[in-house]
Structures are given as structure tokens and as C-alpha cells.
Amino acid sequence: MRTGERTEAADAPAPPARRARRRGVATAVRSGFLILSGLGLVWLVLVFTTEEPRSRRTDVDAAETFAHLHHDQYPDEIRFYVPVEATVVRAASGAVVSSRLRYDLDVVRDSSVADFVRTYQVGRHGTAVASRTGAVYTDRYDDGRLRTVRVEYKGQKPYGGSDPLKDPRLSTSGATIVVTGER
């Protein structure tokens, strides 16, 4: 071979098998990219179309805050009660108009109706009325909110007294407490 001559191998196009392999790899990379992009778009659509702002956690927080039972409203307390059920009624503007919370106090050593009443300062801003099956506490706050706490004792003897804060059933934990807040 002379120095100025070119070889056929250098100028010859790549064999068809090599070109097909390159095209196959490029097609696979493009296909993978398109599939991942499509999955990403589907995920974004689901994220942006799912109604999450008014989730259960948000409604529970709103109901507790409105009924003056949220843990942030009692910074000195160590423990709090978790509602079993929470419903909120909102105005067209999204502001809470009323709330309803239900707490089930089961027979547990360190929780009782008395602890619930103490923790949330029930009856301090209003009145308390005893009934045979429980008690009703009504508190009115400066901003015009009315909180009504109804205690229904489970399987307890009726109370004949008139002062619910002296009711011996307060030390029990077998009760359902329903708290409503209204404006």
C-alpha cells in the first residue's frame, strides 16, 4: 500500500448490522424517554386534579380550632384527645361557620371526662347543666362563637345532682363527648 492511497475499508460505509444496532439503541433510548415522560405527565395530572386542600386532616384541624379544642390553643397542656369524627360547614368564602366533633373516651386508666373538661377548660366561659345521662356545657367566646359540649356516659348510674362539676361520673372514661361550635 502506498502512502497516499486510501483503503476501501476506511471509506466503506458501516456494515448494515452495525447501523441497525445503532438505530435500535437510539430507538430504545427514545422510547424509554417517551414512556418516562408520559408517566411523569400522568403523575402531574393526578397531583393537580386530586382535591387535597380539604382533606380529613385539614377539616379536623379546622373543626378543632373553631370549637376551641385545637392543641395550639392550649400551649401549656401535655396531652390532648383525638376526635373520632369531625365535620365542618363552610361558607362560600371557605370560612368555617360551624363544626361538630365526636370523642369516644374508652376505659383507659389516664383519660377521663374530668381530664377532658380540665384540658379544654370546658365550662369556664359559660354554663354547665347536669342531666341524668350526662351533662351539657355551653361556653361563649369573645369572638361570638358558641361551644356546646355534650357528655353522654356509657353504662353509668344516673346523677341526681345539679352541678355537673361535682358529678362522680366525671372520673370515668366510658363516655361519648360531642362538641359543636357555632357562630
C-alpha positions as CSV (number, residue, x, y, z in Angstrom):
1,M,0.0,0.0,0.0
2,R,1.3,3.4,-0.9
3,T,1.2,6.4,1.4
4,G,-1.3,8.5,-0.5
5,E,-3.7,5.7,-1.2
6,R,-6.9,5.1,0.7
7,T,-8.2,1.8,1.6
8,E,-11.6,0.6,0.9
9,A,-12.2,-0.3,4.5
10,A,-11.8,3.3,5.7
11,D,-14.2,4.7,3.1
12,A,-16.6,2.0,3.1
13,P,-19.9,2.6,4.9
14,A,-20.5,0.7,8.2
15,P,-22.0,-2.7,7.7
16,P,-25.8,-2.9,7.8
17,A,-25.8,-4.9,11.0
18,R,-23.9,-2.1,12.9
19,R,-26.2,0.6,11.5
20,A,-29.3,-1.4,12.6
21,R,-27.8,-1.9,16.0
22,R,-27.2,1.8,16.4
23,R,-30.7,2.6,15.2
24,G,-32.1,0.0,17.6
25,V,-30.3,1.5,20.6
26,A,-31.3,5.1,19.7
27,T,-34.9,3.9,19.3
28,A,-34.9,2.2,22.7
29,V,-33.5,5.3,24.4
30,R,-36.1,7.5,22.7
31,S,-38.9,5.0,23.6
32,G,-37.7,4.9,27.2
33,F,-37.6,8.7,27.4
34,L,-41.1,9.0,25.9
35,I,-42.5,6.4,28.3
36,L,-41.0,8.1,31.3
37,S,-42.2,11.5,30.1
38,G,-45.7,10.1,29.6
39,L,-45.7,8.6,33.1
40,G,-44.5,11.9,34.5
41,L,-47.3,13.8,32.8
42,V,-49.9,11.3,34.1
43,W,-48.5,11.7,37.6
44,L,-48.6,15.5,37.3
45,V,-52.2,15.4,36.1
46,L,-53.2,13.2,39.1
47,V,-51.4,15.5,41.5
48,F,-53.0,18.7,40.2
49,T,-56.5,17.3,39.8
50,T,-56.8,15.4,43.1
51,E,-58.7,17.6,45.7
52,E,-56.3,17.6,48.6
53,P,-56.7,21.0,50.3
54,R,-59.8,19.9,52.2
55,S,-58.5,16.6,53.3
56,R,-59.6,15.0,56.6
57,R,-56.6,16.4,58.5
58,T,-57.5,19.9,57.4
59,D,-61.2,19.5,58.4
60,V,-60.2,18.1,61.8
61,D,-57.9,21.0,62.4
62,A,-60.5,23.5,61.3
63,A,-63.2,21.9,63.4
64,E,-61.0,21.7,66.5
65,T,-59.9,25.3,66.1
66,F,-63.4,26.6,65.5
67,A,-64.7,24.7,68.6
68,H,-61.7,26.0,70.6
69,L,-60.3,22.5,71.1
70,H,-57.1,22.6,69.0
71,H,-53.8,21.8,70.7
72,D,-52.3,25.1,69.6
73,Q,-54.9,26.9,71.7
74,Y,-53.7,25.2,74.9
75,P,-49.9,25.5,74.7
76,D,-49.3,24.5,78.4
77,E,-51.1,21.2,78.1
78,I,-49.1,18.0,77.5
79,R,-51.7,15.7,76.1
80,F,-54.9,16.1,74.0
81,Y,-57.8,14.0,72.8
82,V,-58.2,12.9,69.2
83,P,-61.7,13.1,67.7
84,V,-63.3,10.0,66.2
85,E,-65.4,12.1,63.8
86,A,-65.2,15.7,62.6
87,T,-67.4,17.6,60.3
88,V,-67.2,21.2,59.2
89,V,-69.7,23.5,57.5
90,R,-68.1,26.3,55.4
91,A,-69.4,29.5,53.9
92,A,-69.0,30.2,50.2
93,S,-65.8,32.1,51.1
94,G,-64.3,28.9,52.7
95,A,-64.6,30.3,56.3
96,V,-65.9,27.8,58.9
97,V,-69.4,28.5,60.0
98,S,-70.0,25.5,62.3
99,S,-68.2,22.4,63.4
100,R,-69.1,19.1,65.1
101,L,-66.6,16.8,66.8
102,R,-67.2,13.4,68.5
103,Y,-64.8,11.9,71.0
104,D,-65.2,8.4,72.4
105,L,-63.5,8.1,75.8
106,D,-62.9,4.4,76.3
107,V,-62.0,2.8,79.6
108,V,-58.4,3.9,79.9
109,R,-56.6,4.5,83.1
110,D,-55.3,8.0,82.5
111,S,-58.2,9.5,80.4
112,S,-61.5,10.6,81.9
113,V,-64.2,13.1,81.4
114,A,-62.7,15.2,84.2
115,D,-59.4,15.3,82.3
116,F,-61.1,16.3,79.1
117,V,-63.0,19.1,80.9
118,R,-59.8,20.3,82.6
119,T,-57.7,20.1,79.4
120,Y,-60.0,22.1,77.3
121,Q,-61.3,24.4,80.1
122,V,-64.9,23.3,79.4
123,G,-67.5,25.3,81.3
124,R,-65.1,28.2,82.2
125,H,-66.7,30.7,79.8
126,G,-70.4,29.8,80.2
127,T,-72.8,27.4,81.9
128,A,-73.0,23.8,82.9
129,V,-76.2,21.8,83.2
130,A,-76.3,18.2,84.6
131,S,-78.7,15.6,83.2
132,R,-79.5,12.0,84.1
133,T,-77.4,10.6,81.2
134,G,-74.6,13.2,81.2
135,A,-74.0,16.9,81.2
136,V,-74.2,19.9,78.8
137,Y,-71.6,22.7,79.0
138,T,-72.1,25.9,77.0
139,D,-69.2,28.3,76.5
140,R,-69.4,31.6,74.7
141,Y,-66.2,33.3,73.5
142,D,-65.5,37.0,72.8
143,D,-65.5,36.5,69.0
144,G,-69.1,35.4,69.2
145,R,-68.5,31.6,68.9
146,L,-70.7,29.3,70.9
147,R,-69.2,25.9,72.0
148,T,-71.6,23.3,73.3
149,V,-70.1,20.1,74.9
150,R,-72.5,17.2,75.5
151,V,-71.3,14.4,77.6
152,E,-73.2,11.1,77.5
153,Y,-72.0,8.5,80.0
154,K,-72.0,4.8,79.0
155,G,-73.4,2.3,81.5
156,Q,-73.3,4.7,84.5
157,K,-75.9,5.2,87.2
158,P,-77.9,8.4,86.7
159,Y,-76.8,11.5,88.6
160,G,-79.4,13.3,90.6
161,G,-77.4,16.4,91.5
162,S,-77.5,19.7,89.6
163,D,-73.8,20.6,89.4
164,P,-72.0,18.6,86.6
165,L,-68.6,19.5,88.0
166,K,-69.5,17.5,91.2
167,D,-70.8,14.5,89.3
168,P,-69.0,11.4,90.4
169,R,-69.1,10.1,86.9
170,L,-66.5,12.7,85.8
171,S,-63.8,10.3,86.9
172,T,-65.0,7.6,84.5
173,S,-63.8,7.2,80.9
174,G,-66.8,5.4,79.5
175,A,-68.4,8.3,77.7
176,T,-69.1,9.9,74.3
177,I,-68.4,13.6,74.1
178,V,-70.0,15.6,71.2
179,V,-68.7,19.2,70.8
180,T,-70.4,21.6,68.4
181,G,-69.2,25.1,67.6
182,E,-71.4,27.7,66.0
183,R,-71.1,31.4,65.2
